[in-house]
């Protein structure tokens, strides 16, 4: 499989290096495995004007040079809005990446014999995916079903865990219960862990405070500026995140200046010890 090449534009910024977790002198001497991750809400492949162009999403991922990508709002044969394409498989094949998909909505097809209509999150990875699992998160009777997609990746002989989620946007109470469920899973992980996603909550919120009891928000550590990711045309909120556990260092974080979706992608360079 051919490794993706980082875009020249992304290389222009100087490195912003800092440790996500408190590292002892002995651990600092242990060589790390460098991994670049990205989180991107692709809005089912539609741009801010709601014009479908999945190829633009593929170009953005390729140009980012990211090794592991968490995508939200991904359609699989879901609706006419995405021309009933299996977007997850299409992107994986186009980019020559491994794929894990988390089905959060699973509906009957419009015509008998057609594939089931699915919607959820996806993980694309340059590294082999050893195993994956999607956990449906708590929701109210009226809330949209959300999930946490987990994938264990083998990075040059070492495993690390990559989690991808998209939380409820209409209810803070619901987000609280979803974060609690995610924290239970994170607390059970014995691997270096990275959580990415669209959390629909700003950094000062109680939901983010709950996440950061165990994981570190990489933007204040390795990013510069406000880190706004939403919306893509006139960014005014930081609601897309990359969090990291102990044993994972953030070296540089950048919001990519792209209006391909209604969110901008967030790219973070990590070192896993």
C-alpha positions as CSV (number, residue, x, y, z in Angstrom):
1,X,0.0,0.0,0.0
2,X,1.4,3.4,-1.0
3,X,1.9,5.9,1.9
4,X,0.1,9.2,1.4
5,X,2.2,12.3,0.7
6,X,1.8,15.4,2.9
7,X,0.7,18.6,1.1
8,X,3.4,21.3,0.8
9,X,1.0,23.8,2.3
10,X,0.8,21.8,5.5
11,X,4.6,21.8,5.9
12,X,4.9,25.5,5.9
13,X,4.1,26.0,9.6
14,X,6.9,25.4,12.1
15,X,6.6,22.6,14.7
16,X,4.8,23.2,17.9
17,X,6.1,20.5,20.2
18,X,4.9,19.7,23.7
19,X,4.0,16.6,25.8
20,X,0.4,15.6,26.2
21,X,1.3,13.6,29.3
22,X,3.9,14.2,32.0
23,X,6.9,12.2,30.7
24,X,9.8,11.1,32.9
25,X,13.4,11.5,31.7
26,X,13.5,7.7,31.1
27,X,10.4,7.6,29.0
28,X,11.6,10.6,26.9
29,X,14.6,8.4,25.9
30,X,12.4,5.7,24.4
31,X,11.9,6.2,20.7
32,X,8.3,6.9,19.7
33,X,6.2,5.9,16.7
34,X,5.1,9.0,14.8
35,X,1.5,9.0,13.7
36,X,-0.5,11.8,12.1
37,X,-4.2,11.7,12.7
38,X,-7.1,13.8,11.5
39,X,-10.8,14.2,12.4
40,X,-13.2,15.5,9.8
41,X,-17.0,15.8,9.7
42,X,-17.6,15.3,6.0
43,X,-21.4,16.2,6.0
44,X,-22.1,13.2,3.8
45,X,-19.7,14.5,1.2
46,X,-21.5,17.8,0.6
47,X,-19.9,21.2,0.7
48,X,-21.3,24.3,2.5
49,X,-23.7,24.9,-0.3
50,X,-24.9,21.3,0.0
51,X,-23.3,20.3,-3.3
52,X,-22.2,16.7,-3.3
53,X,-18.5,16.1,-4.2
54,X,-17.0,13.1,-2.4
55,X,-13.9,13.4,-4.6
56,X,-13.1,16.7,-2.8
57,X,-13.1,14.8,0.5
58,X,-10.7,12.2,-0.9
59,X,-8.4,15.0,-2.1
60,X,-8.5,16.6,1.3
61,X,-7.5,13.4,3.1
62,X,-4.8,12.7,0.6
63,X,-3.3,16.2,0.8
64,X,-3.4,16.2,4.6
65,X,-0.9,13.3,4.7
66,X,-2.7,11.9,7.7
67,X,-2.1,8.2,8.6
68,X,-5.3,7.7,10.5
69,X,-8.5,9.6,9.8
70,X,-11.8,9.7,11.8
71,X,-14.7,10.7,9.6
72,X,-18.2,11.6,10.9
73,X,-21.5,11.8,9.0
74,X,-20.7,9.1,6.5
75,X,-23.4,7.5,4.3
76,X,-23.5,3.9,3.1
77,X,-26.3,3.4,0.5
78,X,-28.2,5.9,2.7
79,X,-30.1,8.3,0.5
80,X,-30.4,10.2,-2.7
81,X,-28.4,13.1,-1.0
82,X,-25.3,10.9,-1.5
83,X,-26.5,9.0,-4.6
84,X,-26.8,5.9,-2.5
85,X,-23.0,5.4,-2.7
86,X,-21.1,3.4,0.0
87,X,-19.0,6.4,0.9
88,X,-16.8,4.6,3.4
89,X,-15.8,1.9,0.9
90,X,-15.5,4.4,-1.9
91,X,-13.0,6.5,0.1
92,X,-11.1,3.5,1.4
93,X,-10.6,2.2,-2.2
94,X,-9.8,5.5,-3.7
95,X,-7.2,6.3,-1.0
96,X,-5.9,2.7,-0.6
97,X,-6.5,2.7,3.1
98,X,-7.8,0.2,5.6
99,X,-11.4,0.8,6.7
100,X,-13.6,0.3,9.8
101,X,-17.2,1.6,9.8
102,X,-19.5,2.2,12.7
103,X,-23.2,1.9,11.8
104,X,-25.3,4.2,14.0
105,X,-28.4,4.3,11.8
106,X,-29.4,1.1,10.0
107,X,-32.6,1.3,7.9
108,X,-34.4,-0.9,5.5
109,X,-33.7,-0.2,1.8
110,X,-36.1,1.7,-0.3
111,X,-36.3,-1.2,-2.7
112,X,-36.3,-4.9,-1.8
113,X,-32.9,-6.5,-2.5
114,X,-31.0,-3.2,-2.3
115,X,-28.3,-2.8,0.4
116,X,-29.4,-1.6,3.8
117,X,-29.3,2.2,4.3
118,X,-26.6,3.0,6.9
119,X,-25.1,6.1,8.4
120,X,-22.4,6.6,10.9
121,X,-18.7,7.1,11.4
122,X,-15.6,5.7,9.7
123,X,-11.9,5.1,10.4
124,X,-9.5,5.1,7.5
125,X,-6.0,3.9,8.3
126,X,-2.6,3.5,6.6
127,X,-1.8,1.0,9.3
128,X,-3.5,-2.5,9.6
129,X,-6.7,-2.5,11.7
130,X,-6.4,-5.5,14.0
131,X,-10.0,-5.3,15.2
132,X,-12.8,-2.8,15.4
133,X,-16.0,-2.4,17.3
134,X,-18.9,0.1,17.4
135,X,-20.7,0.9,20.6
136,X,-24.1,2.6,20.4
137,X,-24.2,5.5,22.9
138,X,-27.2,6.4,25.2
139,X,-29.9,8.5,23.6
140,X,-33.3,9.9,24.4
141,X,-36.4,8.8,22.6
142,X,-36.2,11.7,20.3
143,X,-32.4,11.9,19.9
144,X,-30.4,10.6,17.0
145,X,-28.5,7.4,17.6
146,X,-24.8,8.1,18.1
147,X,-21.9,5.7,18.5
148,X,-18.2,5.2,19.5
149,X,-16.2,3.4,16.9
150,X,-13.0,1.7,18.2
151,X,-10.2,0.4,16.2
152,X,-6.9,-1.2,17.4
153,X,-4.2,-0.4,14.9
154,X,-0.8,-2.0,14.5
155,X,1.8,0.7,14.1
156,X,5.2,-0.8,13.2
157,X,4.8,-3.7,15.6
158,X,3.0,-1.8,18.4
159,X,-0.8,-1.5,19.0
160,X,-2.6,1.7,19.7
161,X,-6.3,2.4,20.1
162,X,-8.1,4.9,17.9
163,X,-11.7,6.1,18.9
164,X,-14.0,8.1,16.7
165,X,-17.3,9.6,17.8
166,X,-20.0,12.2,16.9
167,X,-22.1,13.4,19.9
168,X,-25.6,14.7,20.0
169,X,-26.0,18.4,18.9
170,X,-29.4,19.3,20.4
171,X,-29.0,18.3,24.1
172,X,-26.3,18.9,26.6
173,X,-27.9,16.4,28.9
174,X,-27.6,13.7,26.2
175,X,-24.0,14.6,25.6
176,X,-23.3,14.1,29.3
177,X,-24.6,10.6,29.2
178,X,-22.7,9.8,26.0
179,X,-19.5,11.2,27.4
180,X,-20.0,9.0,30.5
181,X,-20.3,5.9,28.3
182,X,-17.2,6.9,26.4
183,X,-15.2,7.5,29.6
184,X,-16.1,4.0,30.8
185,X,-14.6,2.5,27.5
186,X,-11.5,4.8,27.7
187,X,-10.9,3.9,31.3
188,X,-10.8,0.2,30.3
189,X,-8.2,0.7,27.7
190,X,-4.7,-0.5,28.5
191,X,-3.3,0.7,25.1
192,X,-2.1,4.2,24.2
193,X,-5.4,5.8,23.1
194,X,-6.5,8.6,20.9
195,X,-10.1,9.9,20.8
196,X,-11.3,12.1,17.9
197,X,-14.5,13.5,16.7
198,X,-17.2,16.1,16.5
199,X,-18.3,16.5,20.1
200,X,-20.7,19.4,19.4
201,X,-19.4,21.1,22.6
202,X,-17.0,24.0,23.1
203,X,-13.9,23.7,25.3
204,X,-15.3,25.4,28.4
205,X,-18.3,23.0,28.5
206,X,-18.8,20.4,31.2
207,X,-18.8,17.7,28.6
208,X,-15.2,18.5,27.5
209,X,-14.1,18.9,31.2
210,X,-15.4,15.3,31.7
211,X,-13.4,14.0,28.8
212,X,-10.2,15.7,29.9
213,X,-10.3,14.0,33.3
214,X,-8.5,11.1,31.6
215,X,-7.5,12.4,28.2
216,X,-5.7,15.5,27.1
217,X,-7.0,18.0,24.6
218,X,-4.1,18.3,22.1
219,X,-5.0,21.7,20.7
220,X,-3.9,23.8,23.7
221,X,-0.7,21.7,23.8
222,X,0.3,21.7,20.2
223,X,-2.0,24.2,18.3
224,X,-1.8,27.9,17.7
225,X,-4.7,30.3,17.7
226,X,-8.4,29.7,18.4
227,X,-8.6,26.3,16.7
228,X,-12.1,27.0,15.4
229,X,-13.4,24.2,13.1
230,X,-17.1,25.2,12.6
231,X,-18.4,26.4,10.4
232,X,-15.9,26.0,7.5
233,X,-16.7,29.3,5.8
234,X,-16.8,31.5,8.9
235,X,-15.2,29.5,11.7
236,X,-16.4,30.6,15.1
237,X,-16.5,27.5,17.3
238,X,-14.1,24.8,18.3
239,X,-16.2,21.6,18.5
240,X,-13.9,19.1,16.7
241,X,-11.2,17.5,18.9
242,X,-8.2,15.1,19.1
243,X,-7.7,13.8,22.6
244,X,-4.7,11.7,23.7
245,X,-4.0,9.4,26.7
246,X,-0.7,9.1,28.6
247,X,2.1,7.8,26.5
248,X,1.0,9.9,23.5
249,X,2.7,13.2,22.7
250,X,1.2,15.9,20.5
251,X,3.9,17.7,18.4
252,X,1.8,19.9,16.1
253,X,-1.9,20.6,15.6
254,X,-3.5,22.5,12.7
255,X,-7.0,23.3,11.5
256,X,-6.8,22.9,7.7
257,X,-8.1,25.9,5.8
258,X,-10.7,24.1,3.7
259,X,-14.4,24.6,3.0
260,X,-15.1,21.2,1.6
261,X,-17.7,20.3,4.2
262,X,-19.4,22.5,6.8
263,X,-16.6,21.6,9.2
264,X,-12.9,22.1,8.8
265,X,-10.6,19.2,9.3
266,X,-8.3,19.0,12.3
267,X,-4.9,17.4,11.8
268,X,-2.5,16.5,14.7
269,X,1.0,15.0,14.6
270,X,1.5,12.6,17.4
271,X,4.3,10.4,18.8
272,X,3.2,7.2,20.5
273,X,5.7,5.9,23.1
